[in-house]
Amino acid sequence: MEQQPASYYRAAAARARRLRAEATTRRLKEHLGEEVARYERLAEEIERASEPGSDFAPAEAAATSRSETPGP
């Protein structure tokens, strides 16, 4: 499976933010906050890797894009 673009992870972060705003338990809010941070980090890694002349290899992004898919 190929790596997703940064916009994919930005959209996943936005969905998690919306869910977090409606969450009723502290633990769920914490979990969704962690997911937002992870998706944002992945998007940043992909954006850095796509900059001209970049030697940055988003290893975690490649690994997670194969194993995880954000919700609808």
PDB file of N, CA, C and O in Angstrom:
ATOM      1  N   MET A   1       0.849  -1.182   0.000  1.00  0.00           N
ATOM      2  CA  MET A   1       0.000   0.000   0.000  1.00  0.00           C
ATOM      3  C   MET A   1       0.891   1.240   0.000  1.00  0.00           C
ATOM      4  O   MET A   1       1.910   1.275   0.690  1.00  0.00           O
ATOM      5  N   GLU A   2       0.515   2.236  -0.759  1.00  0.00           N
ATOM      6  CA  GLU A   2       1.363   3.415  -0.830  1.00  0.00           C
ATOM      7  C   GLU A   2       1.063   4.417   0.285  1.00  0.00           C
ATOM      8  O   GLU A   2      -0.003   4.394   0.899  1.00  0.00           O
ATOM      9  N   GLN A   3       2.026   5.286   0.521  1.00  0.00           N
ATOM     10  CA  GLN A   3       1.915   6.308   1.560  1.00  0.00           C
ATOM     11  C   GLN A   3       0.836   7.319   1.184  1.00  0.00           C
ATOM     12  O   GLN A   3       0.674   7.658   0.011  1.00  0.00           O
ATOM     13  N   GLN A   4       0.116   7.786   2.167  1.00  0.00           N
ATOM     14  CA  GLN A   4      -0.930   8.773   1.953  1.00  0.00           C
ATOM     15  C   GLN A   4      -0.320  10.180   1.908  1.00  0.00           C
ATOM     16  O   GLN A   4       0.738  10.410   2.494  1.00  0.00           O
ATOM     17  N   PRO A   5      -0.971  11.117   1.224  1.00  0.00           N
ATOM     18  CA  PRO A   5      -0.474  12.503   1.212  1.00  0.00           C
ATOM     19  C   PRO A   5      -0.733  13.192   2.547  1.00  0.00           C
ATOM     20  O   PRO A   5      -1.550  12.738   3.349  1.00  0.00           O
ATOM     21  N   ALA A   6      -0.033  14.283   2.768  1.00  0.00           N
ATOM     22  CA  ALA A   6      -0.191  15.031   4.019  1.00  0.00           C
ATOM     23  C   ALA A   6      -1.639  15.461   4.233  1.00  0.00           C
ATOM     24  O   ALA A   6      -2.112  15.485   5.369  1.00  0.00           O
ATOM     25  N   SER A   7      -2.340  15.798   3.170  1.00  0.00           N
ATOM     26  CA  SER A   7      -3.739  16.240   3.301  1.00  0.00           C
ATOM     27  C   SER A   7      -4.624  15.156   3.906  1.00  0.00           C
ATOM     28  O   SER A   7      -5.597  15.465   4.593  1.00  0.00           O
ATOM     29  N   TYR A   8      -4.301  13.905   3.661  1.00  0.00           N
ATOM     30  CA  TYR A   8      -5.035  12.782   4.239  1.00  0.00           C
ATOM     31  C   TYR A   8      -4.938  12.828   5.764  1.00  0.00           C
ATOM     32  O   TYR A   8      -5.941  12.670   6.460  1.00  0.00           O
ATOM     33  N   TYR A   9      -3.729  13.045   6.277  1.00  0.00           N
ATOM     34  CA  TYR A   9      -3.519  13.083   7.723  1.00  0.00           C
ATOM     35  C   TYR A   9      -4.069  14.364   8.339  1.00  0.00           C
ATOM     36  O   TYR A   9      -4.531  14.350   9.479  1.00  0.00           O
ATOM     37  N   ARG A  10      -4.024  15.476   7.595  1.00  0.00           N
ATOM     38  CA  ARG A  10      -4.631  16.719   8.091  1.00  0.00           C
ATOM     39  C   ARG A  10      -6.144  16.528   8.235  1.00  0.00           C
ATOM     40  O   ARG A  10      -6.742  16.987   9.209  1.00  0.00           O
ATOM     41  N   ALA A  11      -6.753  15.854   7.268  1.00  0.00           N
ATOM     42  CA  ALA A  11      -8.198  15.597   7.339  1.00  0.00           C
ATOM     43  C   ALA A  11      -8.520  14.661   8.505  1.00  0.00           C
ATOM     44  O   ALA A  11      -9.525  14.846   9.191  1.00  0.00           O
ATOM     45  N   ALA A  12      -7.680  13.669   8.727  1.00  0.00           N
ATOM     46  CA  ALA A  12      -7.889  12.752   9.852  1.00  0.00           C
ATOM     47  C   ALA A  12      -7.780  13.506  11.173  1.00  0.00           C
ATOM     48  O   ALA A  12      -8.548  13.249  12.101  1.00  0.00           O
ATOM     49  N   ALA A  13      -6.835  14.432  11.263  1.00  0.00           N
ATOM     50  CA  ALA A  13      -6.684  15.238  12.474  1.00  0.00           C
ATOM     51  C   ALA A  13      -7.922  16.104  12.696  1.00  0.00           C
ATOM     52  O   ALA A  13      -8.385  16.254  13.827  1.00  0.00           O
ATOM     53  N   ALA A  14      -8.451  16.665  11.628  1.00  0.00           N
ATOM     54  CA  ALA A  14      -9.657  17.498  11.743  1.00  0.00           C
ATOM     55  C   ALA A  14     -10.844  16.669  12.225  1.00  0.00           C
ATOM     56  O   ALA A  14     -11.628  17.129  13.055  1.00  0.00           O
ATOM     57  N   ARG A  15     -10.979  15.438  11.702  1.00  0.00           N
ATOM     58  CA  ARG A  15     -12.066  14.562  12.162  1.00  0.00           C
ATOM     59  C   ARG A  15     -11.909  14.240  13.640  1.00  0.00           C
ATOM     60  O   ARG A  15     -12.885  14.258  14.391  1.00  0.00           O
ATOM     61  N   ALA A  16     -10.684  13.946  14.058  1.00  0.00           N
ATOM     62  CA  ALA A  16     -10.440  13.621  15.473  1.00  0.00           C
ATOM     63  C   ALA A  16     -10.734  14.827  16.356  1.00  0.00           C
ATOM     64  O   ALA A  16     -11.249  14.669  17.463  1.00  0.00           O
ATOM     65  N   ARG A  17     -10.416  16.026  15.882  1.00  0.00           N
ATOM     66  CA  ARG A  17     -10.733  17.238  16.653  1.00  0.00           C
ATOM     67  C   ARG A  17     -12.241  17.397  16.836  1.00  0.00           C
ATOM     68  O   ARG A  17     -12.709  17.741  17.922  1.00  0.00           O
ATOM     69  N   ARG A  18     -12.997  17.143  15.766  1.00  0.00           N
ATOM     70  CA  ARG A  18     -14.457  17.250  15.864  1.00  0.00           C
ATOM     71  C   ARG A  18     -15.003  16.227  16.861  1.00  0.00           C
ATOM     72  O   ARG A  18     -15.870  16.546  17.674  1.00  0.00           O
ATOM     73  N   LEU A  19     -14.495  15.006  16.794  1.00  0.00           N
ATOM     74  CA  LEU A  19     -14.935  13.973  17.735  1.00  0.00           C
ATOM     75  C   LEU A  19     -14.554  14.327  19.164  1.00  0.00           C
ATOM     76  O   LEU A  19     -15.333  14.109  20.092  1.00  0.00           O
ATOM     77  N   ARG A  20     -13.353  14.876  19.341  1.00  0.00           N
ATOM     78  CA  ARG A  20     -12.897  15.258  20.678  1.00  0.00           C
ATOM     79  C   ARG A  20     -13.805  16.335  21.266  1.00  0.00           C
ATOM     80  O   ARG A  20     -14.085  16.325  22.465  1.00  0.00           O
ATOM     81  N   ALA A  21     -14.263  17.256  20.433  1.00  0.00           N
ATOM     82  CA  ALA A  21     -15.137  18.332  20.910  1.00  0.00           C
ATOM     83  C   ALA A  21     -16.461  17.784  21.437  1.00  0.00           C
ATOM     84  O   ALA A  21     -17.089  18.398  22.300  1.00  0.00           O
ATOM     85  N   GLU A  22     -16.887  16.630  20.922  1.00  0.00           N
ATOM     86  CA  GLU A  22     -18.149  16.035  21.345  1.00  0.00           C
ATOM     87  C   GLU A  22     -17.974  14.930  22.379  1.00  0.00           C
ATOM     88  O   GLU A  22     -18.958  14.423  22.917  1.00  0.00           O
ATOM     89  N   ALA A  23     -16.734  14.554  22.660  1.00  0.00           N
ATOM     90  CA  ALA A  23     -16.470  13.463  23.603  1.00  0.00           C
ATOM     91  C   ALA A  23     -16.932  13.849  25.005  1.00  0.00           C
ATOM     92  O   ALA A  23     -16.858  15.014  25.397  1.00  0.00           O
ATOM     93  N   THR A  24     -17.406  12.858  25.752  1.00  0.00           N
ATOM     94  CA  THR A  24     -17.934  13.138  27.086  1.00  0.00           C
ATOM     95  C   THR A  24     -17.040  12.626  28.213  1.00  0.00           C
ATOM     96  O   THR A  24     -17.252  12.984  29.372  1.00  0.00           O
ATOM     97  N   THR A  25     -16.056  11.805  27.901  1.00  0.00           N
ATOM     98  CA  THR A  25     -15.180  11.299  28.961  1.00  0.00           C
ATOM     99  C   THR A  25     -13.767  11.852  28.803  1.00  0.00           C
ATOM    100  O   THR A  25     -13.297  12.112  27.695  1.00  0.00           O
ATOM    101  N   ARG A  26     -13.113  12.021  29.937  1.00  0.00           N
ATOM    102  CA  ARG A  26     -11.751  12.548  29.938  1.00  0.00           C
ATOM    103  C   ARG A  26     -10.818  11.636  29.151  1.00  0.00           C
ATOM    104  O   ARG A  26      -9.995  12.111  28.367  1.00  0.00           O
ATOM    105  N   ARG A  27     -10.945  10.333  29.358  1.00  0.00           N
ATOM    106  CA  ARG A  27     -10.051   9.384  28.677  1.00  0.00           C
ATOM    107  C   ARG A  27     -10.212   9.439  27.164  1.00  0.00           C
ATOM    108  O   ARG A  27      -9.219   9.398  26.437  1.00  0.00           O
ATOM    109  N   LEU A  28     -11.441   9.532  26.683  1.00  0.00           N
ATOM    110  CA  LEU A  28     -11.666   9.619  25.247  1.00  0.00           C
ATOM    111  C   LEU A  28     -11.106  10.925  24.688  1.00  0.00           C
ATOM    112  O   LEU A  28     -10.512  10.941  23.610  1.00  0.00           O
ATOM    113  N   LYS A  29     -11.297  12.013  25.423  1.00  0.00           N
ATOM    114  CA  LYS A  29     -10.735  13.292  24.979  1.00  0.00           C
ATOM    115  C   LYS A  29      -9.211  13.218  24.905  1.00  0.00           C
ATOM    116  O   LYS A  29      -8.610  13.739  23.966  1.00  0.00           O
ATOM    117  N   GLU A  30      -8.586  12.573  25.890  1.00  0.00           N
ATOM    118  CA  GLU A  30      -7.131  12.413  25.889  1.00  0.00           C
ATOM    119  C   GLU A  30      -6.683  11.573  24.695  1.00  0.00           C
ATOM    120  O   GLU A  30      -5.727  11.920  24.001  1.00  0.00           O
ATOM    121  N   HIS A  31      -7.381  10.473  24.467  1.00  0.00           N
ATOM    122  CA  HIS A  31      -7.028   9.589  23.354  1.00  0.00           C
ATOM    123  C   HIS A  31      -7.136  10.326  22.019  1.00  0.00           C
ATOM    124  O   HIS A  31      -6.233  10.252  21.185  1.00  0.00           O
ATOM    125  N   LEU A  32      -8.228  11.024  21.829  1.00  0.00           N
ATOM    126  CA  LEU A  32      -8.404  11.756  20.575  1.00  0.00           C
ATOM    127  C   LEU A  32      -7.379  12.876  20.431  1.00  0.00           C
ATOM    128  O   LEU A  32      -6.935  13.167  19.320  1.00  0.00           O
ATOM    129  N   GLY A  33      -7.003  13.502  21.532  1.00  0.00           N
ATOM    130  CA  GLY A  33      -5.944  14.509  21.484  1.00  0.00           C
ATOM    131  C   GLY A  33      -4.623  13.909  21.042  1.00  0.00           C
ATOM    132  O   GLY A  33      -3.874  14.526  20.284  1.00  0.00           O
ATOM    133  N   GLU A  34      -4.337  12.700  21.519  1.00  0.00           N
ATOM    134  CA  GLU A  34      -3.119  11.992  21.109  1.00  0.00           C
ATOM    135  C   GLU A  34      -3.170  11.656  19.617  1.00  0.00           C
ATOM    136  O   GLU A  34      -2.161  11.751  18.918  1.00  0.00           O
ATOM    137  N   GLU A  35      -4.339  11.268  19.144  1.00  0.00           N
ATOM    138  CA  GLU A  35      -4.493  10.951  17.723  1.00  0.00           C
ATOM    139  C   GLU A  35      -4.304  12.200  16.866  1.00  0.00           C
ATOM    140  O   GLU A  35      -3.666  12.142  15.815  1.00  0.00           O
ATOM    141  N   VAL A  36      -4.857  13.327  17.311  1.00  0.00           N
ATOM    142  CA  VAL A  36      -4.673  14.587  16.582  1.00  0.00           C
ATOM    143  C   VAL A  36      -3.185  14.884  16.458  1.00  0.00           C
ATOM    144  O   VAL A  36      -2.702  15.194  15.369  1.00  0.00           O
ATOM    145  N   ALA A  37      -2.464  14.791  17.554  1.00  0.00           N
ATOM    146  CA  ALA A  37      -1.029  15.080  17.545  1.00  0.00           C
ATOM    147  C   ALA A  37      -0.285  14.127  16.614  1.00  0.00           C
ATOM    148  O   ALA A  37       0.620  14.545  15.892  1.00  0.00           O
ATOM    149  N   ARG A  38      -0.660  12.857  16.628  1.00  0.00           N
ATOM    150  CA  ARG A  38       0.019  11.871  15.775  1.00  0.00           C
ATOM    151  C   ARG A  38      -0.243  12.156  14.298  1.00  0.00           C
ATOM    152  O   ARG A  38       0.683  12.121  13.488  1.00  0.00           O
ATOM    153  N   TYR A  39      -1.489  12.435  13.945  1.00  0.00           N
ATOM    154  CA  TYR A  39      -1.803  12.731  12.546  1.00  0.00           C
ATOM    155  C   TYR A  39      -1.111  14.006  12.081  1.00  0.00           C
ATOM    156  O   TYR A  39      -0.611  14.068  10.958  1.00  0.00           O
ATOM    157  N   GLU A  40      -1.080  15.017  12.934  1.00  0.00           N
ATOM    158  CA  GLU A  40      -0.394  16.264  12.567  1.00  0.00           C
ATOM    159  C   GLU A  40       1.108  16.017  12.368  1.00  0.00           C
ATOM    160  O   GLU A  40       1.716  16.552  11.441  1.00  0.00           O
ATOM    161  N   ARG A  41       1.695  15.201  13.253  1.00  0.00           N
ATOM    162  CA  ARG A  41       3.117  14.874  13.124  1.00  0.00           C
ATOM    163  C   ARG A  41       3.393  14.139  11.808  1.00  0.00           C
ATOM    164  O   ARG A  41       4.368  14.435  11.117  1.00  0.00           O
ATOM    165  N   LEU A  42       2.542  13.194  11.474  1.00  0.00           N
ATOM    166  CA  LEU A  42       2.710  12.465  10.215  1.00  0.00           C
ATOM    167  C   LEU A  42       2.601  13.409   9.021  1.00  0.00           C
ATOM    168  O   LEU A  42       3.389  13.312   8.080  1.00  0.00           O
ATOM    169  N   ALA A  43       1.638  14.314   9.051  1.00  0.00           N
ATOM    170  CA  ALA A  43       1.481  15.271   7.952  1.00  0.00           C
ATOM    171  C   ALA A  43       2.726  16.145   7.818  1.00  0.00           C
ATOM    172  O   ALA A  43       3.193  16.395   6.706  1.00  0.00           O
ATOM    173  N   GLU A  44       3.263  16.609   8.942  1.00  0.00           N
ATOM    174  CA  GLU A  44       4.473  17.431   8.906  1.00  0.00           C
ATOM    175  C   GLU A  44       5.656  16.658   8.344  1.00  0.00           C
ATOM    176  O   GLU A  44       6.436  17.202   7.563  1.00  0.00           O
ATOM    177  N   GLU A  45       5.797  15.392   8.734  1.00  0.00           N
ATOM    178  CA  GLU A  45       6.892  14.565   8.221  1.00  0.00           C
ATOM    179  C   GLU A  45       6.793  14.397   6.714  1.00  0.00           C
ATOM    180  O   GLU A  45       7.793  14.485   6.002  1.00  0.00           O
ATOM    181  N   ILE A  46       5.593  14.157   6.239  1.00  0.00           N
ATOM    182  CA  ILE A  46       5.392  13.973   4.805  1.00  0.00           C
ATOM    183  C   ILE A  46       5.676  15.274   4.061  1.00  0.00           C
ATOM    184  O   ILE A  46       6.300  15.259   3.000  1.00  0.00           O
ATOM    185  N   GLU A  47       5.222  16.396   4.609  1.00  0.00           N
ATOM    186  CA  GLU A  47       5.485  17.688   3.972  1.00  0.00           C
ATOM    187  C   GLU A  47       6.979  17.993   3.921  1.00  0.00           C
ATOM    188  O   GLU A  47       7.480  18.487   2.912  1.00  0.00           O
ATOM    189  N   ARG A  48       7.695  17.696   5.020  1.00  0.00           N
ATOM    190  CA  ARG A  48       9.147  17.917   5.023  1.00  0.00           C
ATOM    191  C   ARG A  48       9.835  17.022   4.010  1.00  0.00           C
ATOM    192  O   ARG A  48      10.765  17.452   3.328  1.00  0.00           O
ATOM    193  N   ALA A  49       9.389  15.793   3.910  1.00  0.00           N
ATOM    194  CA  ALA A  49      10.003  14.836   2.983  1.00  0.00           C
ATOM    195  C   ALA A  49       9.761  15.238   1.535  1.00  0.00           C
ATOM    196  O   ALA A  49      10.557  14.902   0.657  1.00  0.00           O
ATOM    197  N   SER A  50       8.686  15.943   1.281  1.00  0.00           N
ATOM    198  CA  SER A  50       8.359  16.319  -0.095  1.00  0.00           C
ATOM    199  C   SER A  50       8.984  17.648  -0.516  1.00  0.00           C
ATOM    200  O   SER A  50       8.861  18.054  -1.671  1.00  0.00           O
ATOM    201  N   GLU A  51       9.656  18.328   0.419  1.00  0.00           N
ATOM    202  CA  GLU A  51      10.325  19.583   0.062  1.00  0.00           C
ATOM    203  C   GLU A  51      11.498  19.289  -0.859  1.00  0.00           C
ATOM    204  O   GLU A  51      12.196  18.292  -0.672  1.00  0.00           O
ATOM    205  N   PRO A  52      11.726  20.149  -1.859  1.00  0.00           N
ATOM    206  CA  PRO A  52      12.849  19.942  -2.771  1.00  0.00           C
ATOM    207  C   PRO A  52      14.178  19.856  -2.012  1.00  0.00           C
ATOM    208  O   PRO A  52      14.453  20.673  -1.133  1.00  0.00           O
ATOM    209  N   GLY A  53      14.983  18.874  -2.356  1.00  0.00           N
ATOM    210  CA  GLY A  53      16.296  18.708  -1.737  1.00  0.00           C
ATOM    211  C   GLY A  53      16.267  18.068  -0.372  1.00  0.00           C
ATOM    212  O   GLY A  53      17.295  18.012   0.302  1.00  0.00           O
ATOM    213  N   SER A  54      15.119  17.585   0.054  1.00  0.00           N
ATOM    214  CA  SER A  54      15.006  16.986   1.382  1.00  0.00           C
ATOM    215  C   SER A  54      15.535  15.561   1.370  1.00  0.00           C
ATOM    216  O   SER A  54      15.258  14.786   0.455  1.00  0.00           O
ATOM    217  N   ASP A  55      16.305  15.229   2.409  1.00  0.00           N
ATOM    218  CA  ASP A  55      16.778  13.860   2.591  1.00  0.00           C
ATOM    219  C   ASP A  55      15.973  13.166   3.674  1.00  0.00           C
ATOM    220  O   ASP A  55      16.288  12.041   4.063  1.00  0.00           O
ATOM    221  N   PHE A  56      14.937  13.831   4.161  1.00  0.00           N
ATOM    222  CA  PHE A  56      14.122  13.314   5.256  1.00  0.00           C
ATOM    223  C   PHE A  56      13.276  12.158   4.758  1.00  0.00           C
ATOM    224  O   PHE A  56      12.597  12.276   3.738  1.00  0.00           O
ATOM    225  N   ALA A  57      13.313  11.044   5.470  1.00  0.00           N
ATOM    226  CA  ALA A  57      12.499   9.877   5.120  1.00  0.00           C
ATOM    227  C   ALA A  57      11.484   9.638   6.223  1.00  0.00           C
ATOM    228  O   ALA A  57      11.871   9.249   7.325  1.00  0.00           O
ATOM    229  N   PRO A  58      10.209   9.854   5.971  1.00  0.00           N
ATOM    230  CA  PRO A  58       9.190   9.670   6.998  1.00  0.00           C
ATOM    231  C   PRO A  58       8.917   8.197   7.273  1.00  0.00           C
ATOM    232  O   PRO A  58       7.928   7.643   6.793  1.00  0.00           O
ATOM    233  N   ALA A  59       9.787   7.570   8.042  1.00  0.00           N
ATOM    234  CA  ALA A  59       9.683   6.130   8.304  1.00  0.00           C
ATOM    235  C   ALA A  59       8.377   5.775   8.998  1.00  0.00           C
ATOM    236  O   ALA A  59       7.705   4.820   8.608  1.00  0.00           O
ATOM    237  N   GLU A  60       8.011   6.539  10.026  1.00  0.00           N
ATOM    238  CA  GLU A  60       6.778   6.225  10.743  1.00  0.00           C
ATOM    239  C   GLU A  60       5.576   6.428   9.833  1.00  0.00           C
ATOM    240  O   GLU A  60       4.622   5.653   9.888  1.00  0.00           O
ATOM    241  N   ALA A  61       5.610   7.445   9.008  1.00  0.00           N
ATOM    242  CA  ALA A  61       4.494   7.703   8.110  1.00  0.00           C
ATOM    243  C   ALA A  61       4.295   6.541   7.148  1.00  0.00           C
ATOM    244  O   ALA A  61       3.164   6.125   6.901  1.00  0.00           O
ATOM    245  N   ALA A  62       5.363   6.029   6.618  1.00  0.00           N
ATOM    246  CA  ALA A  62       5.254   4.902   5.692  1.00  0.00           C
ATOM    247  C   ALA A  62       4.710   3.673   6.408  1.00  0.00           C
ATOM    248  O   ALA A  62       3.879   2.951   5.857  1.00  0.00           O
ATOM    249  N   ALA A  63       5.167   3.434   7.615  1.00  0.00           N
ATOM    250  CA  ALA A  63       4.728   2.256   8.363  1.00  0.00           C
ATOM    251  C   ALA A  63       3.259   2.367   8.763  1.00  0.00           C
ATOM    252  O   ALA A  63       2.509   1.400   8.627  1.00  0.00           O
ATOM    253  N   THR A  64       2.839   3.533   9.254  1.00  0.00           N
ATOM    254  CA  THR A  64       1.466   3.651   9.730  1.00  0.00           C
ATOM    255  C   THR A  64       0.481   3.765   8.591  1.00  0.00           C
ATOM    256  O   THR A  64      -0.672   3.361   8.742  1.00  0.00           O
ATOM    257  N   SER A  65       0.893   4.303   7.452  1.00  0.00           N
ATOM    258  CA  SER A  65      -0.064   4.417   6.354  1.00  0.00           C
ATOM    259  C   SER A  65      -0.437   3.039   5.831  1.00  0.00           C
ATOM    260  O   SER A  65      -1.502   2.870   5.238  1.00  0.00           O
ATOM    261  N   ARG A  66       0.422   2.059   6.044  1.00  0.00           N
ATOM    262  CA  ARG A  66       0.116   0.698   5.614  1.00  0.00           C
ATOM    263  C   ARG A  66      -0.763  -0.026   6.620  1.00  0.00           C
ATOM    264  O   ARG A  66      -1.551  -0.894   6.246  1.00  0.00           O
ATOM    265  N   SER A  67      -0.632   0.329   7.905  1.00  0.00           N
ATOM    266  CA  SER A  67      -1.310  -0.457   8.930  1.00  0.00           C
ATOM    267  C   SER A  67      -2.529   0.205   9.540  1.00  0.00           C
ATOM    268  O   SER A  67      -3.319  -0.474  10.196  1.00  0.00           O
ATOM    269  N   GLU A  68      -2.714   1.501   9.350  1.00  0.00           N
ATOM    270  CA  GLU A  68      -3.817   2.174  10.003  1.00  0.00           C
ATOM    271  C   GLU A  68      -4.550   3.068   9.021  1.00  0.00           C
ATOM    272  O   GLU A  68      -3.947   3.678   8.138  1.00  0.00           O
ATOM    273  N   THR A  69      -5.823   3.131   9.186  1.00  0.00           N
ATOM    274  CA  THR A  69      -6.653   4.006   8.384  1.00  0.00           C
ATOM    275  C   THR A  69      -7.541   4.792   9.323  1.00  0.00           C
ATOM    276  O   THR A  69      -8.282   4.195  10.104  1.00  0.00           O
ATOM    277  N   PRO A  70      -7.489   6.135   9.273  1.00  0.00           N
ATOM    278  CA  PRO A  70      -8.357   6.916  10.149  1.00  0.00           C
ATOM    279  C   PRO A  70      -9.825   6.672   9.823  1.00  0.00           C
ATOM    280  O   PRO A  70     -10.182   6.263   8.718  1.00  0.00           O
ATOM    281  N   GLY A  71     -10.644   6.931  10.803  1.00  0.00           N
ATOM    282  CA  GLY A  71     -12.080   6.713  10.639  1.00  0.00           C
ATOM    283  C   GLY A  71     -12.706   7.612   9.596  1.00  0.00           C
ATOM    284  O   GLY A  71     -12.023   8.452   9.009  1.00  0.00           O
ATOM    285  N   PRO A  72     -13.982   7.450   9.359  1.00  0.00           N
ATOM    286  CA  PRO A  72     -14.693   8.214   8.329  1.00  0.00           C
ATOM    287  C   PRO A  72     -14.748   9.688   8.581  1.00  0.00           C
ATOM    288  O   PRO A  72     -15.319  10.430   7.782  1.00  0.00           O
TER     289      PRO A  72
END
